[in-house]
Amino acid sequence: MDGYEFISFDELYNVYEITREELNMIDSSFIGETNNDGVWLYISDKDENGLPDFYDSYLGIDVILKPSQGVVFG
């Protein structure tokens, strides 16, 4: 799956604090296949904010990081 990366449910929770039950909060266009161990997620960062687009989708906001400060637009 080009552009997708497999992320185990443990990694998903430990890195992004997203549980299996919260997968429905991610835009379905960023979700590939899912199995008992994890999920294939599209890991692009089109807005170049340092966070994968699937995570922006989960948060429901666009995060723009600047060198001196973090600014959140929602």
ABEGO torsion letter per residue (X at the ends): XBGBBBBBAAAAAAAAGBBAAAAAABBAAABBBBBAAEBBBBABBAAGAGBBAAAAAAAGBBBBBBAABBBBBX
